[in-house]
Amino acid sequence: MSPTDGQLEEELAAAYKDFESAQKRLAELRRKIPHEQVENYQLQGPNGPVNLADLFGDKEDLILVHNMGAGCSYCTMWADSFNGVADHLQDRAAFVLVSPDSPVDQQAFARGRGWRFPVFSAQGSSFIADMGFQSAEGGFMSGFQPGVSVFRKNGDGSITRVAKDYFGPGDLYCGAWHLFSLLPDGWAGWNPQFEYPAQV
């Protein structure tokens, strides 16, 4: 016997409540993770070397996206989605993207996508691996991985990482997946592309 519309609405309401509680619990647990002091890594910007501390600008906090580079259509979609909220993000905290691509290739790709946030290269640095977003162990998680690190610059100039997370289809960082989940057959094996035919 299939559930009535009323029963489904009740189940949905309960599921939303559980999801909201789980999100709050997740946020609470993340805030309890001990902060990790990190060195002032040197990265590459459009005008040459920059230190991690420089990326904060006049902000106390830095949201840093770990992007796999121009060869990944998934990472590109995530970055494209941040473009629309860049002003909001940068009003609250410094917001940058870091990838392993060369500075020249990276800057050209960012311009081509119209990204409105700063991008930096970690080429020649152990930064990505040290932050846990590169592995040489083989298997599914081998190579570069996408995600985000959040840093705070302390009063004495030292830097601590206060949070990190990984990106993947259905995560909380790219809204497209959640809209797709409302479709009758969900994602249906869909994969992001770098370009799409013009829509009428």
Order of alpha helices (4+ residues) and beta strands (2+ residues): alpha-beta-beta-beta-beta-alpha-alpha-beta-alpha-beta-alpha-beta-beta-beta-beta-alpha
